[in-house]
């Protein structure tokens, strides 16, 4: 029985295809006859002799028409016989559903001059209007039980339900532009580059751990640097927005895809006032001599006091591709690609280890003469502050050192990192017992009496981290905190979940969440609030109530400099810094 049904279905499909072909040919002939009849009618009104082109076209299409009529008759006859074999006495209507339109056209042609011809366009428009009206009626019937509200994306909401728009697709190719560069401006004071405070919108989508919690609960648990009263006042002034709508009641429960925006009065730490020296700009690459204390790109509390923004604001340069990075406290050669093709080429060179990097540093004590090679593996033990140490479970690392000079207290050392691990030079020098002079992390006493020499610490990773934080907080040292946790008062505010933060490959944390939002490194995640006077004080801003002393040179400079960057067909280098010369005298 199943086999018979399969044969029947396949047979009917074949008959329907043949019948459709025959009907198409017949329809074409009938339509042509209709057009010729209409044309003769128009000619008769102008007293011109009618031309009977129907006979001419009938001669051209006669063979096709006869074939079509024969085929249709033969199909019906054979289909009837086969269906009767299967016990079906009536031909399925769907098999010959096109016959109705054919007969209708025959009647229109037979009507001749007595029935005005309706154009194909008008028929199509009438059918479309009829179908549209029918669809609208069906929708109205289906929505009788619940109305669609404006701004709900076509969804039917229950009473009291809050609509959440779908997330917007991000454009990863978006770069910083003049709109971002004009958020605020610089001023120079005491040899430092400073930024006027400005209002800024931090943006983020609702995180999974926030779903089902109220805004007030999230602020209490994750943004404890400010009081509940602060957030309530900020909400009253429209500074907290949910899906672009001001939030007046912080008890609103967060849902998936909720988009939050928090307007803050943003302050940036000062950096050295040394101008950026552009070494090369040939349309393919841009090479600068980066001063110490300036981050490469926005991270943490830094946005305008970064290399990317200084180049954009002072030189009109944008859409740069980062080839490599330097720690904020490291100075020297910094290479950018101008085009995507150049960036891909340089990235491939980095993966193939065809690029040679040469650093120079000043370390504590008398470094051994001759070549010293350190091949100890390096492990990242804290993504919160980018803390690393030598550990057998770490990644393979290799650095070659050579002493250049010794002044009785400190040594100038040439460094050739053959791998690119986080803080590689600094960690290896600490392991060898010669930490970099003025290194705020790996030269700290938090590592114990020997400061981590030979990998001997005697403390757990958590204890080391806690000791580092306490040491720098007690010294009010922004050098460490601004780079990683955002300062004493802003340390907790700038970090929402330290377990999820990432570390920059060269040491600067690039995914710091500031004031409860995600990564100010992305242009789409932050923007300037509209029309706020630059440098104004804000009555809700806690930073405006704090008077901070300017950082000293010791806090802004670490004696590590990228001296040379060499490839197969290029080489870029800078002058030797003053502190690396033999006759240099320590100022403090």
Residue pairs with C-beta under 8 A, 6 or more apart in sequence:
4 86
8 82
8 83
8 86
11 79
11 82
12 79
12 92
12 95
15 75
15 78
15 79
15 95
16 95
18 71
18 75
19 71
19 72
19 75
19 76
19 95
19 96
19 98
20 98
21 68
21 71
22 67
22 68
22 69
22 71
22 72
22 75
23 68
23 72
23 98
23 99
23 102
25 61
25 64
25 65
25 67
25 68
26 65
26 68
26 69
26 72
26 102
27 101
27 102
27 105
28 61
29 57
29 58
29 61
29 64
29 65
29 68
30 102
30 105
30 106
30 109
31 105
32 54
32 57
32 61
33 54
33 57
33 58
33 109
34 105
34 108
34 109
34 117
36 53
36 54
36 57
37 54
37 109
37 112
37 113
37 117
38 117
39 51
39 53
40 50
40 51
40 52
41 113
43 49
43 50
43 51
44 50
58 65
76 91
76 96
79 91
79 95
80 91
83 89
83 90
83 91
108 115
108 117
143 156
146 156
146 158
147 156
148 154
148 155
148 156
149 157
149 163
151 163
152 163
153 163
153 165
153 166
155 163
157 163
162 252
162 255
164 243
164 255
164 256
164 257
164 258
165 243
165 257
165 259
166 257
167 205
167 257
167 259
168 259
170 522
170 524
171 524
174 522
174 523
174 524
175 318
175 319
175 320
175 523
176 308
176 309
176 312
176 318
176 523
177 312
177 318
177 523
178 312
178 318
179 527
179 528
180 309
180 312
180 523
180 527
180 528
181 304
181 309
181 312
181 313
181 318
182 528
183 198
183 200
183 303
183 304
183 528
184 195
184 196
184 197
184 198
184 304
184 528
184 534
185 195
185 196
185 313
185 534
186 193
186 194
186 195
186 196
186 304
186 313
187 194
187 196
188 194
188 273
189 550
190 550
191 272
191 273
192 270
192 271
192 272
192 273
192 550
192 551
193 270
193 271
193 272
193 273
193 305
193 310
194 268
194 270
194 305
195 267
195 268
195 270
195 304
195 305
196 534
196 535
197 265
197 266
197 267
197 534
197 535
197 536
197 537
197 538
197 541
197 543
197 544
198 265
198 266
198 528
198 532
198 534
199 263
199 264
199 265
199 266
199 528
199 529
199 532
199 538
200 263
200 264
200 265
200 266
200 303
200 520
200 526
200 527
200 528
200 529
201 261
201 262
201 263
201 526
201 527
201 528
201 529
202 261
202 262
202 263
202 264
202 514
202 515
202 516
202 517
202 518
202 520
202 525
202 526
203 259
203 260
203 261
203 262
203 517
203 518
203 524
203 525
203 526
203 527
204 259
204 260
204 513
204 516
204 517
204 518
204 525
205 257
205 258
205 259
205 260
205 518
206 254
206 255
206 256
206 257
206 258
206 259
206 260
207 497
208 256
209 497
210 218
210 254
211 254
211 255
211 256
212 253
212 254
213 221
213 253
213 254
214 250
214 251
214 252
214 253
214 254
215 231
215 240
215 242
215 247
215 250
215 251
215 252
215 254
215 260
216 228
216 231
216 250
216 251
218 254
218 516
219 226
219 228
219 231
219 250
219 516
220 228
222 496
222 497
222 516
223 231
223 492
223 493
223 496
223 515
223 516
224 492
224 493
225 489
225 490
225 491
225 492
225 493
225 494
225 542
226 493
226 542
230 540
230 542
231 240
231 250
232 250
233 540
234 240
234 262
234 263
234 540
235 246
235 247
235 248
235 249
235 250
236 248
237 540
238 246
239 262
239 263
239 264
239 540
240 246
240 247
240 250
240 260
240 261
240 262
240 263
241 247
241 260
241 261
241 262
241 263
242 252
242 258
242 259
242 260
242 261
243 258
243 259
244 259
244 261
260 516
260 517
262 515
262 516
262 517
263 529
264 514
264 515
264 541
265 538
265 540
265 541
265 543
265 544
266 303
267 301
267 541
267 543
267 544
268 301
268 302
268 303
268 304
268 305
269 301
269 302
269 305
269 478
269 482
269 487
269 551
270 305
270 550
270 551
271 291
271 293
271 294
271 305
271 556
272 291
272 292
272 293
272 294
272 553
272 556
272 557
274 291
276 288
276 289
276 290
276 291
276 307
276 310
276 311
276 314
276 315
277 288
277 289
277 574
278 286
278 287
278 288
278 315
279 287
279 288
279 289
279 333
279 572
279 574
280 286
280 287
280 572
281 287
283 338
283 339
284 337
284 338
284 339
284 342
285 335
285 336
285 337
285 338
285 342
285 346
285 570
286 311
286 317
286 320
286 335
286 336
286 337
286 338
287 333
287 334
287 335
287 336
287 565
287 572
288 307
288 311
288 333
288 334
288 336
289 331
289 332
289 333
289 334
289 574
290 296
290 307
290 326
290 330
290 331
290 332
290 333
290 334
290 562
291 331
292 328
292 329
292 330
292 331
292 556
292 557
292 558
293 328
293 329
293 556
293 557
294 305
294 306
294 307
294 310
294 328
295 302
295 305
295 306
295 307
295 328
295 483
295 508
296 306
296 307
296 308
296 322
296 325
296 326
296 328
296 334
296 508
297 306
297 307
297 308
297 322
297 325
297 510
297 521
298 306
298 308
298 309
298 520
298 521
299 306
299 504
299 508
299 509
299 510
299 511
299 512
299 520
299 521
300 482
300 483
300 484
300 485
300 486
300 494
300 509
300 512
300 514
301 482
301 486
301 487
301 490
301 494
301 512
301 514
302 328
302 482
303 309
303 520
303 526
304 310
304 313
307 334
308 320
311 317
311 318
311 320
312 318
320 336
320 337
320 338
321 336
321 337
321 338
321 339
321 340
321 342
321 343
322 336
322 337
323 335
323 336
323 337
323 343
323 346
323 347
323 350
324 334
324 335
324 350
324 357
324 506
324 565
325 334
325 504
325 505
325 506
325 507
325 508
326 332
326 334
326 506
326 507
326 562
327 423
327 506
327 507
327 508
327 558
327 560
328 483
328 507
328 508
329 440
329 479
329 483
329 556
329 557
329 558
329 560
330 507
330 558
330 560
330 561
330 562
331 557
331 560
331 561
331 562
331 577
332 359
332 561
332 562
332 563
332 574
333 562
333 563
333 564
333 565
333 572
333 573
333 574
334 562
335 346
335 565
335 572
337 343
337 346
346 355
346 567
349 355
349 567
349 568
350 420
353 418
354 567
354 568
355 565
355 566
355 567
356 416
356 564
356 565
356 566
356 567
357 416
357 417
357 562
357 564
357 565
357 566
358 414
358 415
358 416
358 562
358 563
358 564
358 565
358 566
359 414
359 415
359 416
359 417
359 425
359 560
359 561
359 562
359 563
360 404
360 412
360 413
360 414
360 415
360 560
360 561
360 563
360 576
360 577
360 580
361 412
361 413
361 415
361 425
361 429
361 436
361 437
361 559
361 560
361 561
361 580
362 410
362 411
362 412
362 413
362 436
362 437
362 559
362 579
362 580
363 410
363 411
363 413
363 429
363 434
363 435
363 436
363 437
363 559
364 409
364 410
364 434
364 435
364 436
364 437
364 443
365 409
365 410
365 411
365 433
365 434
366 406
366 411
367 401
367 403
367 406
367 411
367 413
367 434
368 403
369 403
370 402
370 403
371 400
371 401
371 402
372 400
372 401
372 402
372 432
373 398
373 399
373 400
373 401
374 397
374 398
374 399
374 401
374 428
374 431
374 432
375 396
375 397
375 398
376 390
376 394
376 397
376 428
376 431
376 455
377 390
377 391
377 392
377 393
377 394
377 395
377 396
377 397
378 388
378 389
378 390
378 391
378 394
378 395
378 397
378 421
378 422
378 423
378 424
378 427
378 428
379 388
379 389
379 390
379 391
379 393
379 394
379 395
380 386
380 387
380 388
380 394
380 422
380 503
381 387
381 388
381 389
381 391
381 461
381 464
381 465
382 461
382 465
383 498
383 499
383 501
383 502
383 503
383 509
384 465
384 484
384 485
384 495
384 498
384 501
385 441
385 465
385 468
385 469
385 480
385 483
385 484
385 485
385 509
386 422
386 423
386 484
386 503
386 504
386 507
386 508
386 509
387 441
387 461
387 464
387 465
387 468
388 394
388 421
388 422
388 423
388 427
389 427
389 452
389 455
389 457
389 461
389 464
390 427
390 428
390 431
390 455
391 455
394 421
395 419
395 421
396 419
397 419
397 421
397 424
397 427
397 428
398 417
398 418
398 419
399 415
399 416
399 417
399 418
399 419
399 424
399 425
399 428
400 415
400 416
400 418
401 413
401 414
401 415
401 416
401 428
401 429
401 432
402 413
402 414
403 411
403 412
403 413
403 414
404 411
404 412
404 413
404 414
404 580
405 411
405 412
405 582
406 412
407 582
407 584
409 586
410 437
410 586
411 434
412 580
412 582
413 429
413 434
415 425
417 424
417 425
420 505
420 506
421 427
422 503
422 504
422 505
422 506
422 507
423 441
423 442
423 507
425 436
425 560
426 435
426 436
426 439
426 441
426 442
426 507
426 560
427 442
429 435
429 436
429 442
430 439
430 442
430 443
430 447
430 451
430 452
430 453
431 452
431 453
431 454
431 455
432 453
433 450
433 453
433 454
435 442
435 443
435 451
435 452
436 442
436 443
436 558
436 559
436 560
437 443
437 559
438 554
438 557
438 558
438 559
439 558
439 560
440 472
440 477
440 479
440 480
440 558
441 468
441 480
442 451
442 452
443 451
444 451
444 467
444 468
444 471
445 451
445 471
446 464
446 467
446 468
446 471
447 457
447 459
447 464
448 456
448 457
448 458
448 459
450 456
457 464
459 467
468 480
469 481
469 485
469 491
471 477
472 479
472 480
472 481
473 481
473 488
473 491
476 488
476 549
477 555
478 487
478 548
478 551
478 555
479 551
479 555
479 556
481 487
481 488
481 491
483 508
483 509
484 509
484 512
485 491
485 494
485 495
486 493
486 494
486 495
486 512
486 514
487 494
489 542
489 543
489 546
490 543
493 514
493 515
493 516
494 512
494 513
494 514
494 515
495 501
495 512
495 513
496 513
496 516
497 513
501 509
501 511
501 512
501 513
502 509
502 510
502 511
503 509
503 510
504 510
510 519
510 521
511 518
511 519
511 521
512 519
512 520
513 519
514 520
517 525
517 526
518 525
519 525
520 526
537 544
538 544
553 587
554 588
557 579
559 579
559 580
561 574
561 576
561 577
561 580
562 574
563 573
563 574
563 576
564 571
564 572
564 573
564 574
565 571
565 572
565 573
566 572
578 584
